[in-house]
Amino acid sequence: MARPPPPTDEQLLSRVRIPRGEEVLGRLEQRNGASRCTIRCLDGKTRICRIPGRLKRRLWVREGDIVLVKPWEFEGDSRGDIIFKYRPIQVTWLQKNGHLDKLSDMDEF
């Protein structure tokens, strides 16, 4: 059975996932091992986030990646789950539309 072709740039941009509800954007600062990472979120908090088991083999992240984080209900200011990783073309779309404006302010520290 033939594999479908990879998605084009237009298909990736057709729907860019935007944070809803409690979800927040963040930049991966450090990989800690055991599917845990330190993420600096756009709400000004630094969280220890994990990659859930259902995404563990599908989601590969590196330092500097822009990710979508869902804070935990308990200890939500310091912990969370990584639920989505943005591709480079999606990151440029987020920057153009003003979703990553706070990110440049955080880089000054």
C-alpha positions in Angstrom: 0.0 0.0 0.0 1.4 3.4 -1.0 2.0 6.1 1.6 0.3 9.4 1.1 2.5 12.4 0.2 3.7 14.6 3.0 1.6 17.7 3.6 2.5 20.9 1.8 3.1 24.3 3.4 -0.4 25.5 2.5 -1.9 22.5 4.2 0.1 23.0 7.3 -1.0 26.7 7.5 -4.7 26.0 6.8 -5.2 25.3 10.5 -2.7 26.5 13.1 -3.7 25.4 16.6 -4.2 28.4 18.9 -4.3 28.1 22.7 -7.8 27.6 24.0 -8.9 27.8 27.6 -6.1 27.3 30.0 -3.6 26.3 27.3 -0.5 28.5 27.0 2.4 28.8 24.5 5.9 28.2 25.6 9.5 27.8 24.5 11.4 24.6 25.5 14.4 25.7 27.5 16.0 22.4 28.6 15.4 18.7 28.2 15.5 17.0 31.6 15.2 13.3 30.6 12.4 10.8 31.3 10.1 12.7 28.8 10.3 15.8 31.0 11.3 19.3 29.9 11.7 22.8 31.4 9.5 25.2 29.5 9.3 29.0 29.8 5.7 29.9 29.2 4.3 33.1 27.8 2.4 33.8 31.0 5.7 34.4 32.7 6.0 31.1 34.6 8.6 28.3 34.1 7.1 24.9 34.2 8.4 21.3 34.3 6.4 19.7 31.6 6.1 16.1 30.5 5.2 14.5 27.2 2.1 12.3 27.9 2.4 8.6 27.1 0.1 8.7 24.1 2.4 11.2 22.4 5.8 9.9 23.7 6.8 8.2 20.5 5.2 10.7 18.1 6.4 14.0 19.6 10.1 14.8 19.3 11.2 18.1 20.8 14.4 20.0 21.0 15.6 23.1 22.8 14.1 26.3 21.4 10.9 24.6 20.0 7.6 26.4 20.5 5.1 24.1 22.1 1.6 24.3 23.5 1.3 23.5 27.2 -1.7 22.5 29.3 -1.0 23.3 32.9 -2.1 20.7 35.5 -5.1 21.4 37.7 -2.9 20.6 40.7 0.4 22.5 40.9 -0.5 24.3 37.6 1.9 27.1 38.1 4.9 24.7 38.1 3.8 21.7 36.1 2.1 20.8 32.9 1.8 18.6 29.8 3.1 19.3 26.3 0.2 18.6 24.0 1.4 20.1 20.7 4.7 21.1 18.9 4.6 23.9 16.3 6.5 23.5 13.0 8.7 26.3 11.8 6.2 27.6 9.2 3.5 27.6 11.9 5.8 29.6 14.3 6.3 32.3 11.6 2.5 32.5 11.2 2.1 32.9 15.0 4.7 35.6 15.0 3.0 37.5 12.1 -0.4 37.4 13.9 1.0 38.6 17.2 0.6 35.4 19.3 4.3 35.4 20.2 4.8 39.1 21.1 5.6 38.3 24.8 8.3 35.9 23.7 10.6 38.7 22.5 10.1 40.5 25.9 11.2 37.3 27.8 14.4 37.0 25.7 15.7 40.2 27.2 16.2 38.7 30.7 
